[in-house]
């Protein structure tokens, strides 16, 4: 019998148990027992139905937080609810949420609604504004999918953007900067190397986005568990 295979199988069983426990710990999930969890080589697949995009996001983020998870395959589906808004009614709700959510320049964001699909477009200055707009819309009942096409306004190239982002990563106590490589081409930044967890990978990307000169981040970091 292959000892390495048995070891990986045992590790996957532990990850599955931990993900299920983490899902059960989330107040934002109505019925975590209806979410299926499968693990293969640290890759977690979530299946089943949830009632909203926000619950779907909560489930995915919960799985990503668990030690031993290298990637999450989201196969969750939204359960249709009778009478939920769509079309024009949903468009009005989305417009109101964007206008009344702090930090979102709603006047610079355009929206299109087809059934339960919301497409966002426009031009904003910061990535956090783009992310906040999508996050706000995902919380609305009746939204089954968000296509975020909002772009960032171009800024002058910073010759030292690689150095500045690298220094920011080193300052971040949540990151092990030794295995993270930062390269820049114009306003686009690429992260390569290895990290210890999915959360660390996400944290590195957020740190890269904090630079005012960055309009695109390509996160090619690989989660390496260090178990041989």
C-alpha positions in Angstrom: 0.0 0.0 0.0 1.3 3.5 -0.9 1.9 5.3 2.4 1.9 8.7 0.8 -1.6 8.0 -0.7 -2.9 7.0 2.8 -1.4 10.1 4.3 -3.0 12.4 1.7 -6.3 10.6 2.2 -6.2 11.1 6.0 -5.3 14.8 5.4 -8.2 15.2 3.1 -10.6 13.7 5.6 -9.4 16.1 8.2 -9.8 19.1 5.9 -13.3 17.9 5.0 -14.2 17.7 8.7 -12.7 21.1 9.4 -14.5 22.7 6.4 -17.8 21.2 7.5 -17.2 22.5 11.1 -16.3 26.0 9.7 -19.5 26.1 7.6 -21.6 25.1 10.7 -19.9 28.0 12.6 -21.1 30.7 10.0 -24.0 32.8 11.2 -24.6 33.9 7.6 -25.6 30.4 6.4 -29.2 29.4 6.7 -28.6 25.6 6.4 -25.0 24.5 6.1 -26.1 20.9 6.3 -27.3 21.2 2.7 -23.8 22.1 1.5 -21.8 19.1 0.3 -18.1 19.0 0.9 -15.6 16.9 -1.0 -11.8 17.1 -0.8 -9.1 15.8 -3.2 -5.5 16.7 -2.6 -6.5 19.8 -0.6 -8.9 21.0 -3.3 -12.3 21.5 -1.8 -15.5 21.2 -3.8 -18.6 22.7 -2.5 -22.0 21.5 -3.9 -25.6 21.9 -3.1 -28.0 24.9 -2.9 -28.0 28.2 -1.1 -30.6 30.9 -1.1 -28.5 33.9 -2.0 -25.1 35.0 -3.5 -24.1 36.4 -0.2 -24.5 33.0 1.4 -22.6 31.5 -1.5 -19.7 33.9 -0.8 -19.8 33.2 2.9 -19.5 29.5 2.3 -16.6 29.9 -0.2 -14.7 32.2 2.2 -15.3 29.9 5.1 -13.7 27.0 3.2 -10.8 29.1 2.1 -10.0 30.0 5.7 -9.4 26.3 6.7 -5.8 25.1 7.1 -4.9 22.6 4.4 -7.1 24.0 1.7 -5.2 24.8 -1.5 -8.2 25.8 -3.7 -12.0 25.9 -3.6 -14.1 24.6 -6.5 -17.5 26.4 -6.1 -20.3 24.3 -7.6 -23.0 25.8 -5.4 -26.3 26.7 -7.0 -28.8 29.4 -6.0 -32.3 28.1 -5.1 -35.0 30.1 -6.9 -37.5 31.7 -4.6 -41.0 32.4 -5.7 -41.7 36.1 -6.1 -38.1 37.3 -5.8 -37.5 40.5 -7.8 -36.1 40.4 -11.4 -35.7 42.7 -14.4 -36.8 46.3 -13.8 -37.8 45.8 -10.2 -34.3 44.3 -9.5 -32.6 47.1 -11.5 -34.2 49.7 -9.2 -33.1 47.8 -6.1 -29.5 47.6 -7.4 -29.5 51.3 -8.3 -30.7 52.2 -4.8 -28.2 50.0 -3.0 -25.3 51.5 -5.1 -26.5 55.1 -4.4 -26.8 54.5 -0.6 -23.7 52.4 0.1 -20.9 54.5 1.5 -17.7 54.6 -0.5 -19.2 53.7 -3.8 -19.1 56.4 -6.6 -22.5 55.3 -7.9 -22.6 58.1 -10.5 -19.7 56.5 -12.3 -21.2 53.0 -12.3 -23.5 51.7 -14.9 -25.7 48.6 -14.5 -27.6 46.3 -16.7 -30.1 43.6 -15.5 -31.2 40.6 -17.5 -33.5 38.4 -15.4 -31.4 37.8 -12.3 -28.0 38.6 -13.8 -26.6 42.0 -13.0 -23.7 43.5 -15.1 -21.7 46.4 -13.6 -19.5 48.6 -15.8 -17.9 52.1 -15.5 -14.7 53.6 -14.3 -13.6 54.1 -10.7 -10.3 55.1 -9.1 -9.7 52.3 -6.6 -10.1 48.5 -6.6 -11.8 48.6 -3.2 -14.6 50.7 -4.9 -15.0 48.1 -7.6 -15.1 45.3 -5.0 -17.5 47.1 -2.7 -20.0 47.7 -5.6 -20.0 44.0 -6.5 -20.3 43.0 -2.8 -23.2 45.3 -2.2 -25.1 44.0 -5.2 -24.5 40.3 -4.3 -26.5 40.9 -1.0 -29.7 41.9 -2.8 -32.5 39.3 -3.0 -33.1 38.2 -6.5 -29.5 38.6 -7.7 -28.2 35.2 -8.9 -25.0 36.4 -10.6 -22.8 39.5 -10.9 -20.7 40.3 -13.9 -18.3 42.9 -12.6 -16.8 44.8 -15.6 -15.9 48.0 -13.7 -12.5 49.2 -14.7 -9.9 51.3 -12.9 -8.9 54.7 -14.3 -5.4 54.8 -15.6 -2.7 56.5 -13.5 0.9 57.5 -14.3 3.3 54.6 -14.1 5.4 54.5 -10.9 8.9 53.3 -11.6 9.3 52.0 -8.1 5.9 50.3 -7.9 7.6 46.8 -7.5 9.7 48.1 -4.6 6.8 49.8 -2.9 4.5 46.8 -3.1 7.3 44.5 -2.0 8.0 46.7 1.0 4.2 46.6 1.8 4.2 42.8 1.7 7.2 42.6 4.0 5.5 45.0 6.5 2.4 42.8 6.5 2.6 40.5 9.6 0.1 38.1 8.0 2.5 37.3 5.1 5.7 35.4 4.7 7.4 37.6 2.1 10.4 35.3 1.5 8.7 33.3 -1.2 6.6 36.0 -2.9 8.0 37.6 -6.1 6.6 40.9 -7.3 7.0 42.1 -10.9 5.4 45.1 -12.7 4.8 46.0 -16.2 3.2 49.4 -16.6 0.2 49.6 -14.2 -0.1 45.8 -14.1 1.4 43.7 -11.2 2.1 40.0 -11.1 2.6 38.0 -8.0 4.4 34.6 -8.2 5.9 32.2 -5.8 4.4 30.2 -2.9 2.3 30.9 0.2 1.2 28.8 3.1 -2.6 29.2 2.8 -5.4 30.5 0.6 -5.9 33.3 3.0 -2.3 34.4 2.7 -2.7 34.3 -1.1 -5.7 36.6 -0.8 -3.9 38.9 1.7 -1.0 39.3 -0.7 -3.3 40.3 -3.5 -5.1 42.9 -1.3 -1.7 44.3 -0.3 -0.8 44.6 -4.0 -4.1 46.4 -4.8 -3.3 49.0 -2.1 -0.8 50.7 -4.5 -2.4 53.8 -6.2 -0.5 53.0 -9.4 -1.9 49.5 -9.9 -4.8 48.9 -12.3 -4.5 45.1 -12.5 -3.1 42.3 -10.3 -2.4 38.9 -11.6 -2.2 36.6 -8.6 -0.3 33.5 -9.6 0.8 32.5 -6.1 0.6 28.8 -5.4 -0.5 27.5 -2.0 2.2 25.1 -0.7 1.4 23.2 2.5 4.9 22.2 3.1 4.1 18.6 3.8 6.5 17.2 1.3 
